Amino acid sequence: GVGKSFLLSTAAKSALDNGFFVMMLDTENALDQSYLERIGIDANHDNFVYYGITTVNDVVKIISTFVKEYKEAYKEDLVNGPKVLIIIDSLSYLTTDSELDNFMSGEIKGDQGQIAKQTGSMLKGIQHAIKALNITLINTSHVYENPQIINGKGKFLLGDKIKYPQTFIALLEKRPLKEGVA
């Protein structure tokens, strides 16, 4: 890959080192305990929690429950509640409950755009839920280059529902360290 999981893990390590509570939601099974340890993250740290997730609804249940508990615990002073970093790696590997059910029954059916709709609704819901809290969300998504040429350049495909709620977007591209070396 281009290093998305590495960048997120480094951000998680820095956040832990600076007193944040870190919640890591992994859809790709890329962040196992041995990998986290190599990055310098103690997976048993009191301020760290890891979830291996599959569906958009998994994310919604975990984050909405956490935010409700956070608001209840710090309702007297929400603005000064503890710093939290929520990481989702990656939006691209999330699936819908119906896609998962179909697969488990031995069928593959198109989702008719449901994954994009549900992901967009999820991101909007998270942003609304955390906007006045001391909680930061970082996520990754795979971005694909559209071969359609516009003004001599391709256009990167990233859905608007993923683009617009983000404060910052970085596009990473895998490049060789040296010419002619993969």
C-alpha positions, 0 to 999 in steps of 0.5 A: 500500500501507500502507507495509510495504516502506518500514518494512522498508527503513527497518529495513534501513537502520538495521540497516546503519548499526548494523553488522548484516548484512542479508539481504533476501528479496523476494517482491513485487519491491517492493525493487528497487535504485533503490528501495533507493537512494532509501531510502539503502541501498547494494545493493552494501554488503558487509553487504547481500544481496538475494534475489528469491524465489518459493517457501517452499522458496526461503526455507528453502534460503537461510536454512537455508544461511545459518544453517548457515554462521553456526553453523560460522563462529562455533561458538566463540562463537555468542552473540556472533556478528555481528548479522544482520537477515533480512527477508522481504517478504512471506509473502503472496506466497510460493507452493509449488513445486507451485503454481509448477509448475502455473502454468508448465504452464499450469494453476491448481489449488488448493493444498489449504492447502499454502501455509499449512502450508508457511509455518507450518513454515518460520517454525517452522523459522526460529525454532528455527534462530535462537533462540540466535543473534544473528539477528533475523527481520522479515517482512510479511504481508497481513492482510484484514478479515473482514466477519463482525461480532463485538461491532461490529467485524470480525476481522482474518484472520491465520493462527495459524501466522503469528501465534504465532511472532512477538514483535511484530505491527503491523497497518497500515491505509491511511488518508487524510492528510486527510478526503476525500482518498484 
